[in-house]
Amino acid sequence: MLDTSPLTAAVERFADRLRAAPQSRLRRGAAAEGLELARELAALAQRLEDPHGAAPARRMPDAGVFVVGDQVAVAGRDLAEALRGLADAGADAQHADDAHDAATAPSEVLDEAVRLVERAEVRAMR
Protein backbone atom coordinates (compact mmCIF):
# COMPACT_ATOMS: atom_id res chain seq x y z
CA MET A 1 0.00 0.00 0.00
CA LEU A 2 1.27 3.43 -0.96
CA ASP A 3 1.75 5.78 1.99
CA THR A 4 0.10 9.01 0.90
CA SER A 5 0.49 10.71 4.28
CA PRO A 6 3.12 13.19 2.99
CA LEU A 7 0.58 14.44 0.45
CA THR A 8 -2.34 14.58 2.86
CA ALA A 9 -0.21 16.37 5.47
CA ALA A 10 0.99 18.98 2.97
CA VAL A 11 -2.54 19.48 1.62
CA GLU A 12 -4.08 19.84 5.07
CA ARG A 13 -1.40 22.29 6.18
CA PHE A 14 -1.96 24.51 3.14
CA ALA A 15 -5.75 24.19 3.35
CA ASP A 16 -5.68 25.21 7.01
CA ARG A 17 -3.51 28.22 6.22
CA LEU A 18 -5.93 29.29 3.48
CA ARG A 19 -8.90 28.87 5.81
CA ALA A 20 -7.19 31.03 8.44
CA ALA A 21 -5.90 33.67 6.04
CA PRO A 22 -7.40 37.15 6.20
CA GLN A 23 -9.60 38.26 3.33
CA SER A 24 -6.96 40.74 2.19
CA ARG A 25 -4.35 38.01 1.70
CA LEU A 26 -6.83 35.75 -0.05
CA ARG A 27 -7.75 38.56 -2.45
CA ARG A 28 -4.08 39.46 -3.07
CA GLY A 29 -3.48 36.09 -4.67
CA ALA A 30 -3.52 33.35 -2.05
CA ALA A 31 -6.99 32.20 -3.10
CA ALA A 32 -6.01 32.19 -6.77
CA GLU A 33 -2.94 30.07 -5.98
CA GLY A 34 -5.10 27.69 -3.95
CA LEU A 35 -7.70 27.36 -6.68
CA GLU A 36 -5.03 26.75 -9.32
CA LEU A 37 -3.54 24.01 -7.13
CA ALA A 38 -6.95 22.46 -6.42
CA ARG A 39 -7.68 22.35 -10.15
CA GLU A 40 -4.30 20.79 -10.90
CA LEU A 41 -4.68 18.12 -8.19
CA ALA A 42 -8.23 17.35 -9.31
CA ALA A 43 -7.16 17.02 -12.95
CA LEU A 44 -4.33 14.70 -11.97
CA ALA A 45 -6.69 12.52 -9.93
CA GLN A 46 -9.06 12.35 -12.90
CA ARG A 47 -6.23 11.25 -15.20
CA LEU A 48 -5.20 8.55 -12.75
CA GLU A 49 -8.75 7.28 -12.38
CA ASP A 50 -9.49 7.45 -16.12
CA PRO A 51 -6.16 7.30 -17.99
CA HIS A 52 -7.81 6.89 -21.39
CA GLY A 53 -10.10 9.89 -20.97
CA ALA A 54 -13.35 7.98 -21.40
CA ALA A 55 -15.22 10.35 -19.10
CA PRO A 56 -15.43 14.07 -19.80
CA ALA A 57 -12.97 16.17 -17.81
CA ARG A 58 -14.42 18.12 -14.91
CA ARG A 59 -13.01 21.47 -13.79
CA MET A 60 -13.00 22.66 -10.20
CA PRO A 61 -15.29 25.71 -10.08
CA ASP A 62 -14.34 29.05 -8.62
CA ALA A 63 -16.60 29.08 -5.56
CA GLY A 64 -15.03 32.17 -3.98
CA VAL A 65 -12.07 33.07 -1.82
CA PHE A 66 -13.55 31.72 1.40
CA VAL A 67 -14.03 28.20 0.01
CA VAL A 68 -10.65 27.64 -1.59
CA GLY A 69 -9.11 25.98 1.48
CA ASP A 70 -11.82 23.33 1.38
CA GLN A 71 -11.33 22.90 -2.36
CA VAL A 72 -7.62 22.26 -1.86
CA ALA A 73 -8.37 19.74 0.88
CA VAL A 74 -10.95 17.85 -1.19
CA ALA A 75 -8.80 17.76 -4.32
CA GLY A 76 -5.79 16.59 -2.32
CA ARG A 77 -7.75 13.82 -0.61
CA ASP A 78 -9.18 12.71 -3.95
CA LEU A 79 -5.69 12.52 -5.43
CA ALA A 80 -4.38 10.55 -2.44
CA GLU A 81 -7.25 8.09 -2.84
CA ALA A 82 -6.61 7.74 -6.58
CA LEU A 83 -2.91 7.10 -5.92
CA ARG A 84 -3.69 4.45 -3.30
CA GLY A 85 -6.15 2.79 -5.67
CA LEU A 86 -3.62 2.76 -8.48
CA ALA A 87 -0.93 1.30 -6.24
CA ASP A 88 -3.31 -1.25 -4.72
CA ALA A 89 -4.40 -2.40 -8.16
CA GLY A 90 -0.78 -3.26 -8.87
CA ALA A 91 -0.73 -1.05 -11.92
CA ASP A 92 2.28 -1.65 -14.11
CA ALA A 93 4.64 1.10 -15.24
CA GLN A 94 2.86 1.48 -18.58
CA HIS A 95 -0.47 2.24 -16.89
CA ALA A 96 1.18 4.88 -14.72
CA ASP A 97 2.78 6.41 -17.81
CA ASP A 98 -0.63 6.63 -19.46
CA ALA A 99 -2.04 8.35 -16.38
CA HIS A 100 0.71 10.93 -15.96
CA ASP A 101 3.21 11.86 -18.64
CA ALA A 102 6.26 12.19 -16.42
CA ALA A 103 5.51 9.37 -14.00
CA THR A 104 6.50 5.75 -14.11
CA ALA A 105 5.03 4.80 -10.76
CA PRO A 106 2.39 6.06 -8.32
CA SER A 107 5.16 6.95 -5.86
CA GLU A 108 6.66 9.37 -8.40
CA VAL A 109 3.27 11.00 -8.97
CA LEU A 110 2.94 11.28 -5.18
CA ASP A 111 6.33 12.98 -4.85
CA GLU A 112 5.50 15.44 -7.62
CA ALA A 113 2.10 16.23 -6.06
CA VAL A 114 3.75 16.99 -2.71
CA ARG A 115 6.15 19.37 -4.49
CA LEU A 116 3.23 21.07 -6.25
CA VAL A 117 1.47 21.66 -2.94
CA GLU A 118 4.61 22.96 -1.23
CA ARG A 119 5.40 25.37 -4.07
CA ALA A 120 1.83 26.67 -4.21
CA GLU A 121 1.86 27.25 -0.44
CA VAL A 122 5.09 29.25 -0.66
CA ARG A 123 3.73 31.41 -3.50
CA ALA A 124 0.38 31.95 -1.77
CA MET A 125 1.73 32.81 1.66
CA ARG A 126 4.63 35.13 0.82
N, C-alpha and C positions, 0 to 999 in steps of 0.2 A: 504494500500500500504506500502510495506517495504521501509524504508528509507535507501538507500545504500550509502548515502553521506559520512559516515565514511570510507568506502572502497574506493570510488572514490577519496577522498581527500588524503588518504594514498598512493594510487597508483600513483596519479599525482605528489605528493611530491617526491616520490622515482624516478619516471620516469624523472622528471626535474633534479634531482641531477645526475642521470646517464648521461643525455644529456649534462650536464655542466661539467662533470668530465673530467680531462685530460686523454689523452691516456695512460699515465703510470699507473694511478690508475685503469683504465678499464682493462688493461692487467695484473695487479697484482691480479685480482680476482673479482673486482666489476662487470665486465661484466658477468662473469660466475655465480655469485650470482643472477644477474638480469635475466639471461636466465633460470636458474633453477626455479626461482620464476614464470616467465612467463609461463613456461611449466606446473608447478603445478597448477596455476590459470586456464590455458586453459583446462587442464585435468579435473579439478573440474567442470568447466562450462559444459564440454561435458557430464559428468556424470549426472549433474542436468537436462540437456536438453534431455538426452537419458538414463534414469536410467537402462534400460534393455539391453543396449549395442547392439542395433539392427544395428547401423551404425558402421563402422570401426573407431577405435580410430585414431585421427590425432595428430601428434607431432609437436610442435613449432620448426621450423628449426633454426639452428645456422646461422644467417645472418651476423654475424660480430659484433665487439665490439661497433661500432658507431650506430648500429640500436637497440641495446638492450633496451634502454629507451623507444622507440616506441613500442617494443614488450611487455614490461611490461604494458604500458598504454592500449594497445589494449586488452590484455588478462584480465586485471582488469576490463575494461569496459564491455567486454563480460560476465564476471562472474557476475557483478552487474546486467546486463540485465537479465541473466538467473535466478538470485535470485528474481528479481522483478516479472518475469513471473511465477515463481513457487509460490510465495506468492499470486499474483493476481489470479491465477487459484484455489486458496483455497485448495492447496494440503494438504492432511491429513498427520499425523505423519508417517504413514507407507510408503508413497511415499517418504518423505524426508529421511527416513532410507534407502530405496533402493538406493537413489541418493548419499548418503554420509554416510559411516559406522557409524561415531560417532555423527551424527546430528539427532535431532528429529524435527527440525523446520528450516526454511530458516534463521531465525534470528541467530540461533546457527552457521550455516554455515558462515553467514556474519561475526560474531564475530571472528571465527577461521581464516577466510581469512584476516581480518584486522591484526590479530596477526602474520600471516605468512609474510605479507608485512612488518610490523614493524621490525620483526626479521631479515629478509633478508636485509633491509636497514641498520640496525646496523652492520651486518657482512660485508656488501659491503663497507661501508664508514668509517670503523675504520682504 
